[in-house]
Amino acid sequence: AAKALRTLLGYASNAIPRDVFEDFRRVGFHVFRRRLANSDISGLYIEHPTAGHCILVNYDEDVYRQRFSASHESAHAIFDSSESVMVTYRKGSSHYDEHDLREIRANRFASCYLMPPDLLPRVAQWTEEQATSWAQKLRVSTIALSIALREAGLVDESTARIIRSVKVPFTEKIDAEAPANLTGKQRDRRMALLERGLSDYYVGLCFEAHHQGLISAGRLGEALLADHAETREISVLYGRAIHSGF
């Protein structure tokens, strides 16, 4: 299924997905990233009776873990929509069930979507430097990389431990929704909005609805979870106009 979806989205067999959040929005899922009060939750999937497939990823997690969580929750949208609601807990939490076959399938889908067999490196002798380098190239955690390599039979358990013993430095991780071409202030503001669940895609959608006269300035502020002053600030950040006549 992961291979078929990658083909549908136009990825070559050895292409690395850069913005998985946008990928799954293209499929038709509503993807939100938001810092959750419950830190045990990695993400959740809801089939809303009106909005349809909705995915929420915990922004409190590392950005590369968020990429995996978005892929994982999308698997629930594809395979488990009959459940209506699926909550994914962090490994180690009291709610986590490592024997739940639906969770195993979702993890496998996410791994194959982000790291299909053609992308997995064949390295004769793994070092810590190679582990962080390859994790950065694939934009995944070293833990996810070690599991994928182990399941593919490319490393043994002792090598897998070496790979997952290190991490890509936080400052070097790439967030597709907070691109490097922004100024420092713009990027900080963009990330603050993401923390509240306001992605670039969603904010753009709200302003487009306002521009077309479908929602008023007041309703725009409600949709952005912002008061009048902050709505103005967001409009400046995104270079969009607010029409007081609507």
DOTI-761092 format. One record per residue (C-alpha): x, y, z. Coordinates in nm, 2 decimals. Layout:
REM residues N
SITE | X | Y | Z
...
***
This chain:
REM residues 246
SITE | 0.00 | 0.00 | 0.00
SITE | 0.29 | 0.24 | 0.08
SITE | 0.45 | 0.16 | -0.25
SITE | 0.12 | 0.22 | -0.44
SITE | 0.07 | 0.55 | -0.27
SITE | 0.42 | 0.67 | -0.34
SITE | 0.36 | 0.58 | -0.71
SITE | 0.03 | 0.76 | -0.71
SITE | 0.20 | 1.07 | -0.57
SITE | 0.47 | 1.05 | -0.84
SITE | 0.76 | 0.95 | -0.63
SITE | 1.04 | 0.75 | -0.79
SITE | 1.13 | 0.43 | -0.60
SITE | 1.44 | 0.60 | -0.45
SITE | 1.29 | 0.94 | -0.39
SITE | 1.28 | 1.07 | -0.03
SITE | 0.94 | 1.23 | 0.07
SITE | 1.02 | 1.59 | 0.17
SITE | 0.68 | 1.72 | 0.30
SITE | 0.47 | 1.42 | 0.41
SITE | 0.21 | 1.66 | 0.57
SITE | 0.14 | 1.80 | 0.22
SITE | 0.15 | 1.45 | 0.07
SITE | -0.14 | 1.33 | 0.29
SITE | -0.33 | 1.65 | 0.24
SITE | -0.31 | 1.59 | -0.14
SITE | -0.47 | 1.25 | -0.07
SITE | -0.76 | 1.43 | 0.10
SITE | -0.68 | 1.40 | 0.47
SITE | -0.70 | 1.70 | 0.70
SITE | -0.36 | 1.70 | 0.87
SITE | -0.30 | 1.92 | 1.18
SITE | 0.00 | 1.95 | 1.41
SITE | -0.07 | 2.08 | 1.75
SITE | 0.10 | 2.06 | 2.09
SITE | -0.12 | 1.83 | 2.30
SITE | -0.16 | 1.85 | 2.68
SITE | -0.14 | 1.47 | 2.70
SITE | 0.23 | 1.39 | 2.62
SITE | 0.15 | 1.02 | 2.61
SITE | -0.03 | 1.07 | 2.27
SITE | 0.18 | 1.07 | 1.95
SITE | -0.12 | 1.13 | 1.73
SITE | -0.48 | 1.04 | 1.65
SITE | -0.71 | 0.97 | 1.36
SITE | -1.08 | 1.07 | 1.35
SITE | -1.33 | 1.02 | 1.07
SITE | -1.54 | 1.33 | 1.12
SITE | -1.90 | 1.30 | 0.98
SITE | -1.87 | 1.63 | 0.79
SITE | -1.50 | 1.70 | 0.74
SITE | -1.39 | 1.34 | 0.67
SITE | -1.05 | 1.20 | 0.75
SITE | -0.87 | 1.41 | 1.01
SITE | -0.52 | 1.35 | 1.15
SITE | -0.37 | 1.52 | 1.45
SITE | 0.00 | 1.49 | 1.52
SITE | 0.15 | 1.59 | 1.86
SITE | 0.37 | 1.89 | 1.79
SITE | 0.54 | 1.82 | 2.13
SITE | 0.74 | 1.55 | 1.96
SITE | 1.05 | 1.57 | 1.75
SITE | 0.98 | 1.69 | 1.40
SITE | 1.11 | 1.36 | 1.24
SITE | 0.89 | 1.17 | 1.48
SITE | 0.60 | 1.39 | 1.37
SITE | 0.67 | 1.28 | 1.01
SITE | 0.65 | 0.92 | 1.11
SITE | 0.33 | 0.99 | 1.32
SITE | 0.16 | 1.16 | 1.03
SITE | 0.24 | 0.86 | 0.81
SITE | 0.12 | 0.62 | 1.08
SITE | -0.21 | 0.80 | 1.14
SITE | -0.26 | 0.81 | 0.76
SITE | -0.24 | 0.43 | 0.76
SITE | -0.52 | 0.43 | 1.01
SITE | -0.72 | 0.66 | 0.78
SITE | -0.66 | 0.41 | 0.49
SITE | -0.71 | 0.08 | 0.68
SITE | -0.90 | 0.15 | 0.99
SITE | -1.16 | 0.42 | 0.91
SITE | -1.44 | 0.19 | 1.02
SITE | -1.31 | 0.25 | 1.38
SITE | -1.40 | 0.62 | 1.35
SITE | -1.14 | 0.71 | 1.62
SITE | -0.78 | 0.58 | 1.66
SITE | -0.55 | 0.71 | 1.93
SITE | -0.18 | 0.63 | 1.91
SITE | 0.02 | 0.63 | 2.23
SITE | 0.39 | 0.67 | 2.27
SITE | 0.59 | 0.35 | 2.33
SITE | 0.64 | 0.31 | 2.70
SITE | 0.31 | 0.48 | 2.81
SITE | 0.07 | 0.28 | 3.01
SITE | -0.18 | 0.27 | 2.72
SITE | 0.07 | 0.14 | 2.46
SITE | 0.00 | -0.21 | 2.33
SITE | 0.29 | -0.35 | 2.13
SITE | 0.08 | -0.65 | 2.03
SITE | -0.20 | -0.45 | 1.86
SITE | -0.18 | -0.56 | 1.50
SITE | -0.34 | -0.24 | 1.37
SITE | -0.06 | -0.04 | 1.53
SITE | 0.20 | -0.28 | 1.39
SITE | 0.05 | -0.24 | 1.04
SITE | 0.04 | 0.14 | 1.07
SITE | 0.41 | 0.14 | 1.18
SITE | 0.50 | -0.08 | 0.89
SITE | 0.32 | 0.14 | 0.64
SITE | 0.49 | 0.45 | 0.78
SITE | 0.83 | 0.29 | 0.76
SITE | 0.77 | 0.17 | 0.40
SITE | 0.64 | 0.51 | 0.29
SITE | 0.93 | 0.70 | 0.44
SITE | 1.20 | 0.44 | 0.39
SITE | 1.11 | 0.19 | 0.11
SITE | 1.36 | -0.09 | 0.04
SITE | 1.53 | 0.10 | -0.25
SITE | 1.61 | 0.38 | -0.01
SITE | 1.77 | 0.18 | 0.27
SITE | 2.15 | 0.21 | 0.27
SITE | 2.38 | -0.09 | 0.23
SITE | 2.66 | 0.00 | 0.46
SITE | 2.94 | -0.25 | 0.54
SITE | 3.04 | -0.10 | 0.87
SITE | 2.80 | 0.13 | 1.05
SITE | 2.94 | 0.41 | 1.26
SITE | 2.76 | 0.67 | 1.47
SITE | 2.85 | 0.94 | 1.21
SITE | 2.69 | 0.73 | 0.93
SITE | 2.38 | 0.67 | 1.15
SITE | 2.32 | 1.04 | 1.20
SITE | 2.41 | 1.12 | 0.84
SITE | 2.16 | 0.87 | 0.69
SITE | 1.89 | 0.96 | 0.94
SITE | 1.92 | 1.32 | 0.83
SITE | 1.91 | 1.23 | 0.46
SITE | 1.60 | 1.02 | 0.51
SITE | 1.45 | 1.27 | 0.77
SITE | 1.37 | 1.00 | 1.02
SITE | 1.48 | 0.93 | 1.37
SITE | 1.78 | 0.69 | 1.42
SITE | 1.54 | 0.46 | 1.60
SITE | 1.31 | 0.43 | 1.30
SITE | 1.61 | 0.38 | 1.07
SITE | 1.75 | 0.11 | 1.29
SITE | 1.42 | -0.08 | 1.30
SITE | 1.37 | -0.05 | 0.92
SITE | 1.73 | -0.18 | 0.86
SITE | 1.68 | -0.46 | 1.11
SITE | 1.35 | -0.57 | 0.96
SITE | 1.51 | -0.56 | 0.61
SITE | 1.78 | -0.79 | 0.73
SITE | 2.05 | -0.53 | 0.65
SITE | 2.19 | -0.51 | 1.01
SITE | 2.20 | -0.73 | 1.31
SITE | 2.08 | -0.63 | 1.66
SITE | 2.42 | -0.51 | 1.78
SITE | 2.45 | -0.28 | 1.48
SITE | 2.10 | -0.16 | 1.52
SITE | 2.19 | -0.06 | 1.88
SITE | 2.48 | 0.15 | 1.75
SITE | 2.25 | 0.33 | 1.50
SITE | 1.98 | 0.41 | 1.76
SITE | 2.23 | 0.52 | 2.02
SITE | 2.28 | 0.85 | 1.85
SITE | 2.05 | 1.13 | 1.74
SITE | 2.04 | 1.40 | 1.47
SITE | 2.11 | 1.73 | 1.65
SITE | 1.78 | 1.92 | 1.70
SITE | 1.92 | 2.23 | 1.54
SITE | 1.99 | 2.04 | 1.22
SITE | 1.65 | 1.89 | 1.17
SITE | 1.45 | 2.01 | 0.87
SITE | 1.08 | 2.11 | 0.91
SITE | 0.91 | 2.14 | 0.57
SITE | 0.65 | 2.37 | 0.71
SITE | 0.90 | 2.61 | 0.85
SITE | 1.14 | 2.65 | 0.56
SITE | 1.49 | 2.79 | 0.59
SITE | 1.42 | 3.08 | 0.35
SITE | 1.22 | 3.26 | 0.62
SITE | 1.38 | 3.52 | 0.84
SITE | 1.45 | 3.41 | 1.20
SITE | 1.15 | 3.61 | 1.32
SITE | 0.92 | 3.48 | 1.05
SITE | 1.03 | 3.12 | 1.12
SITE | 0.98 | 3.16 | 1.50
SITE | 0.63 | 3.30 | 1.44
SITE | 0.55 | 3.02 | 1.19
SITE | 0.65 | 2.76 | 1.44
SITE | 0.45 | 2.92 | 1.71
SITE | 0.14 | 2.90 | 1.48
SITE | 0.22 | 2.53 | 1.40
SITE | 0.23 | 2.46 | 1.77
SITE | -0.13 | 2.57 | 1.79
SITE | -0.24 | 2.36 | 1.49
SITE | -0.22 | 2.64 | 1.23
SITE | -0.03 | 2.51 | 0.93
SITE | 0.07 | 2.72 | 0.63
SITE | -0.19 | 2.52 | 0.43
SITE | -0.47 | 2.58 | 0.68
SITE | -0.39 | 2.95 | 0.72
SITE | -0.39 | 3.00 | 0.34
SITE | -0.72 | 2.82 | 0.32
SITE | -0.88 | 3.05 | 0.58
SITE | -0.75 | 3.37 | 0.41
SITE | -0.87 | 3.24 | 0.07
SITE | -1.22 | 3.18 | 0.21
SITE | -1.21 | 3.53 | 0.35
SITE | -1.08 | 3.68 | 0.02
SITE | -1.37 | 3.51 | -0.17
SITE | -1.62 | 3.66 | 0.08
SITE | -1.72 | 3.32 | 0.22
SITE | -1.63 | 3.42 | 0.58
SITE | -1.62 | 3.75 | 0.76
SITE | -1.31 | 3.90 | 0.93
SITE | -1.45 | 3.80 | 1.26
SITE | -1.50 | 3.44 | 1.15
SITE | -1.15 | 3.45 | 1.00
SITE | -1.02 | 3.53 | 1.35
SITE | -1.22 | 3.25 | 1.50
SITE | -1.08 | 3.00 | 1.25
SITE | -0.73 | 3.12 | 1.33
SITE | -0.79 | 3.10 | 1.70
SITE | -0.68 | 3.46 | 1.72
SITE | -0.81 | 3.80 | 1.84
SITE | -0.84 | 4.10 | 1.61
SITE | -0.48 | 4.22 | 1.67
SITE | -0.33 | 3.88 | 1.62
SITE | -0.53 | 3.82 | 1.31
SITE | -0.38 | 4.13 | 1.17
SITE | -0.03 | 4.01 | 1.27
SITE | -0.09 | 3.68 | 1.09
SITE | -0.21 | 3.86 | 0.78
SITE | 0.11 | 4.06 | 0.77
SITE | 0.32 | 3.75 | 0.82
SITE | 0.15 | 3.58 | 0.53
SITE | 0.12 | 3.89 | 0.31
SITE | -0.26 | 3.87 | 0.30
SITE | -0.53 | 4.14 | 0.33
SITE | -0.82 | 4.15 | 0.57
SITE | -1.14 | 4.31 | 0.42
SITE | -1.34 | 4.48 | 0.69
SITE | -1.65 | 4.49 | 0.46
SITE | -1.71 | 4.12 | 0.49
***
